[in-house]
Structures are given as C-alpha cells and as structure tokens.
Amino acid sequence: MKDIEELLNTTEKYKNALIQIRLDGHKNTVAYVTIEGKPRILKWFAPGLKQNMETEFSVLRKGSSKLKMPAVLEKDDEHTVLMLGYIMGKNLCDVINDVGVSFEQKQKMMMSLSAWFASFHEHFKTEDGFRIRGDASLRNFIYKDGIWGVDFEESRLGKPVEDIAGMCASILSTDPMFTDEKFQLCRVFIDSYRKLTSWPLENVSEAVAYALLERIQWRPKDEDVLRKNAKHIRKHGLSKTGHNL
C-alpha cells in the first residue's frame, strides 16, 4: 500500500495538505489531513479499485444528506481520490471494548447502531430489493453525538441480515472475545433492529455463524475459537438458553 505522502508530494492540488493522522485502510490509503486549516479525510484508492471509489461516492452522495455519514467534498477521478468531511469522535470498537464504559451506555449505543442500520436499509431500499452497507464492523463506525458510519466501498445489493450478522460477528470477535456481555449486546442490537423495521430478519444465528467463519481468512490465529463459537451459535443461537434467533 502506498504512503499518503506520495500523493501529496506528486499532486499539485494536494501540496498544501498537512498529514495529521494516517488511518487504517485494508485496501486503500487513508489519512486525516488539514488543508488550509480545514479538517479533511483523503481516501486514495488503489489501482484497480476505481469501482470501489464509484460505489462509495454513490452511497455517500445519496445518503449523507439523510444519514450520519461523511459528506463528499470532492471526487478526483484522475488520481482516484475522494475528499471527505472529517468526523471527530471515538471509534465505536474502542468504546464498546472499553471497560470504563458502563453496560447501560453500551446498550444505548447498540440501540443507536440498530437505528442507523434500519435507516440505511430503509433509505436505500428499492423495488428490486435492499442495498446493504457491507463490511459491517465496529471499526467502520464513529461515536460522536450519535453513531456515524464510514467506509462504504463494499456496499452492494443484499439482504439486511448480512449487515446485522456481520456486525454481531464483529461485536463478538473483538477483544475481549465472546464474553457474556458481548452476547447480550448482540441480542439488544438485533431486538432493537427488529422493532424498528417492517421486513423479516430470518436465520440470524446461521448468518452470524457464517460471518464468524469468514473472519478466519483474516485471522488464522483465531481459527479454533472462531470455529468453536460459530458451531455453538449455529446450534444454540445467541442466547444462553439455546433459543435460536
């Protein structure tokens, strides 16, 4: 992956950008910068991933006026760069896994998160079906006077349960993994989403189990624990009573 300085040093339009923080990007180069004192996110897409940029641009252009997600300030086709508004807040993964945050606070965040997904699925629903956000993980959300979603390049047509299951897999498999609290938070998240939506959400336990198994390719060292818990969830659901969701 390229370093953001290469873009800044070789492209006239970004020469005044000052790097504040380099951000994690699985496929692309992302940085929080200031340009003439204004906070911005530069997302530099890798060669061959221009379609990902088009996907993210399309989702943000349609959704940012309605939902809590960054506004697109500029689309640079020549250099495959999106310039986005910067959301100053805490990464939701860090907040949910912070022992200093009460369970009650985390429950409220799960309800806010479910409301975000319900609004997203409703906003992008068409006669042909649903668009899902894709890559539904805690790290793709920011907590700042509510829940904000970021990183939409993997958005696609699909079923809402894929997003819900992906988020549950993220909640369960971030450190500390598979605690009673994490299972409870997943149940709060699912129950809240169901209350807010009119469409069915079926086979959630199976979908969560599948999402956990998908993570093995990125986390081979955790294969045993991921397989064990996927098997348990497939058989017993996300409830200790054995009731499948």
QUIRAJO-V116831 format. One record per pair of residues at least 24 apart in sequence whose C-alpha atoms are under 10 Angstrom apart, sorted by the first residue. I is the first residue (numbers start at 1). GAP is how many residues later the second one is. If there is no record, write none. Layout:
I & GAP
I & GAP
This chain:
1 & 24
1 & 25
1 & 26
1 & 27
1 & 28
1 & 44
1 & 45
2 & 26
2 & 27
2 & 28
2 & 42
2 & 43
2 & 44
3 & 25
3 & 26
3 & 27
3 & 28
3 & 41
4 & 24
4 & 25
4 & 26
4 & 27
4 & 29
4 & 38
4 & 39
4 & 40
5 & 26
7 & 35
7 & 37
7 & 72
7 & 74
11 & 68
14 & 28
17 & 25
24 & 115
25 & 126
28 & 24
28 & 25
28 & 53
29 & 52
30 & 51
30 & 52
32 & 51
32 & 52
32 & 53
32 & 54
32 & 55
33 & 50
33 & 53
34 & 52
38 & 47
38 & 48
39 & 45
39 & 46
39 & 47
39 & 48
39 & 49
40 & 33
40 & 43
40 & 44
40 & 45
40 & 46
40 & 47
41 & 29
41 & 31
41 & 32
41 & 40
41 & 41
41 & 42
41 & 43
41 & 44
41 & 45
41 & 46
42 & 32
42 & 39
42 & 40
42 & 41
42 & 42
42 & 43
42 & 44
43 & 32
43 & 37
43 & 38
43 & 39
43 & 40
43 & 41
43 & 108
44 & 32
44 & 35
44 & 36
44 & 37
44 & 38
44 & 39
45 & 34
45 & 35
45 & 36
45 & 37
45 & 108
46 & 33
46 & 34
46 & 35
47 & 32
47 & 33
48 & 32
49 & 31
49 & 104
50 & 27
50 & 29
50 & 30
50 & 31
50 & 103
51 & 29
51 & 102
51 & 103
52 & 28
52 & 100
52 & 101
52 & 102
52 & 103
53 & 24
53 & 27
53 & 28
53 & 29
53 & 99
53 & 100
53 & 101
54 & 26
54 & 28
54 & 99
55 & 97
55 & 98
55 & 99
55 & 100
55 & 101
56 & 26
56 & 77
56 & 94
56 & 95
56 & 96
56 & 97
56 & 98
56 & 99
57 & 25
57 & 27
57 & 95
57 & 96
58 & 94
58 & 95
58 & 97
59 & 65
59 & 72
59 & 74
59 & 92
59 & 93
59 & 94
59 & 96
59 & 97
60 & 24
60 & 90
60 & 91
60 & 92
60 & 93
62 & 61
62 & 62
63 & 56
63 & 57
63 & 60
63 & 61
64 & 85
66 & 53
66 & 54
66 & 57
67 & 49
67 & 50
67 & 52
67 & 53
67 & 56
67 & 80
67 & 81
67 & 82
68 & 48
68 & 51
68 & 52
68 & 73
68 & 74
68 & 76
68 & 78
68 & 79
68 & 80
68 & 81
68 & 82
69 & 47
69 & 72
69 & 73
69 & 78
69 & 79
69 & 80
69 & 81
69 & 82
69 & 83
70 & 78
70 & 79
70 & 80
70 & 81
87 & 55
87 & 56
87 & 57
87 & 61
87 & 62
87 & 63
88 & 54
88 & 55
88 & 56
89 & 52
89 & 53
89 & 54
89 & 55
89 & 56
89 & 57
89 & 58
89 & 59
90 & 49
90 & 51
90 & 52
90 & 53
90 & 54
90 & 57
91 & 47
91 & 48
91 & 49
91 & 50
91 & 51
91 & 52
91 & 53
91 & 56
91 & 57
92 & 45
92 & 46
92 & 47
92 & 48
92 & 49
92 & 50
92 & 51
92 & 52
92 & 55
92 & 56
92 & 57
93 & 44
93 & 45
93 & 46
93 & 47
93 & 48
93 & 49
93 & 50
93 & 77
93 & 78
93 & 81
93 & 82
94 & 44
94 & 45
94 & 48
94 & 49
94 & 80
94 & 81
95 & 43
95 & 47
95 & 48
96 & 42
96 & 75
96 & 78
96 & 79
96 & 86
96 & 89
97 & 74
97 & 77
97 & 78
97 & 79
97 & 80
97 & 85
98 & 77
98 & 78
99 & 77
103 & 78
103 & 79
103 & 81
103 & 82
104 & 81
106 & 75
106 & 76
106 & 79
106 & 82
107 & 74
107 & 77
107 & 78
107 & 79
107 & 80
107 & 81
107 & 82
108 & 38
108 & 77
108 & 80
108 & 81
109 & 34
109 & 37
109 & 38
109 & 76
109 & 79
109 & 80
110 & 37
110 & 75
110 & 76
110 & 77
110 & 78
110 & 79
110 & 80
110 & 81
110 & 82
110 & 83
111 & 36
111 & 74
111 & 77
111 & 78
111 & 79
111 & 80
111 & 81
111 & 82
111 & 85
112 & 31
112 & 34
112 & 35
112 & 36
112 & 77
112 & 80
112 & 81
113 & 25
113 & 28
113 & 30
113 & 33
113 & 34
113 & 35
113 & 36
113 & 54
113 & 76
113 & 79
113 & 80
114 & 33
114 & 50
114 & 53
114 & 74
114 & 75
114 & 76
114 & 77
114 & 78
114 & 79
114 & 80
114 & 81
114 & 82
114 & 83
115 & 32
115 & 74
115 & 77
115 & 78
115 & 79
115 & 80
115 & 81
115 & 82
116 & 30
116 & 31
116 & 32
116 & 33
116 & 77
117 & 32
117 & 43
117 & 46
117 & 47
117 & 76
117 & 79
117 & 80
118 & 42
118 & 46
118 & 74
118 & 75
118 & 76
118 & 77
118 & 78
118 & 79
118 & 80
119 & 74
119 & 77
119 & 78
120 & 29
120 & 40
121 & 38
121 & 39
121 & 42
121 & 76
122 & 38
122 & 75
122 & 76
122 & 77
124 & 33
125 & 32
128 & 29
129 & 28
129 & 29
129 & 30
129 & 31
130 & 26
130 & 27
130 & 28
130 & 29
130 & 30
131 & 24
131 & 25
131 & 26
131 & 27
131 & 28
131 & 29
131 & 32
132 & 24
132 & 25
132 & 26
132 & 27
132 & 28
132 & 29
132 & 30
132 & 31
132 & 32
133 & 24
133 & 25
133 & 27
133 & 29
133 & 30
134 & 24
134 & 26
134 & 28
134 & 29
134 & 30
134 & 32
134 & 33
135 & 27
135 & 28
135 & 31
135 & 32
135 & 35
136 & 26
136 & 27
136 & 28
136 & 29
136 & 30
136 & 31
136 & 32
136 & 33
136 & 34
137 & 26
137 & 27
137 & 28
137 & 29
137 & 30
137 & 31
137 & 32
137 & 33
137 & 34
137 & 37
138 & 28
138 & 29
138 & 30
138 & 31
138 & 32
138 & 33
138 & 36
139 & 28
139 & 31
139 & 32
139 & 35
140 & 27
159 & 42
160 & 39
160 & 40
160 & 41
160 & 42
161 & 29
161 & 39
161 & 40
161 & 41
161 & 42
161 & 43
161 & 44
161 & 46
161 & 47
162 & 39
162 & 42
162 & 45
162 & 46
162 & 48
162 & 49
163 & 44
163 & 45
163 & 48
164 & 25
164 & 26
164 & 29
164 & 37
164 & 40
164 & 43
164 & 44
164 & 47
165 & 25
165 & 38
165 & 39
165 & 40
165 & 41
165 & 42
165 & 43
165 & 44
165 & 45
165 & 46
165 & 47
166 & 41
166 & 42
166 & 43
166 & 44
166 & 45
166 & 46
166 & 48
166 & 49
167 & 41
167 & 44
168 & 36
168 & 37
168 & 39
168 & 40
168 & 41
168 & 43
168 & 44
168 & 70
169 & 38
169 & 39
169 & 40
169 & 41
169 & 42
169 & 43
169 & 44
169 & 45
169 & 46
169 & 57
169 & 61
170 & 38
170 & 41
170 & 42
170 & 45
172 & 36
172 & 40
172 & 54
172 & 57
173 & 39
173 & 42
173 & 49
173 & 52
173 & 53
173 & 56
177 & 48
177 & 49
178 & 47
178 & 48
178 & 51
180 & 58
180 & 59
180 & 60
182 & 56
183 & 54
183 & 55
183 & 56
183 & 57
184 & 54
184 & 55
184 & 56
185 & 53
186 & 52
186 & 53
187 & 51
187 & 52
187 & 58
190 & 55
191 & 54
201 & 44
202 & 43
203 & 31
203 & 34
203 & 41
203 & 42
204 & 29
204 & 30
204 & 33
204 & 34
204 & 40
204 & 41
205 & 25
205 & 27
205 & 28
205 & 29
205 & 30
205 & 31
205 & 32
205 & 33
205 & 34
205 & 38
205 & 39
205 & 40
206 & 24
206 & 25
206 & 27
206 & 28
206 & 29
206 & 31
206 & 38
206 & 39
207 & 26
207 & 27
208 & 25
208 & 26
208 & 29
208 & 30
209 & 24
209 & 25
209 & 26
209 & 28
209 & 29
210 & 24
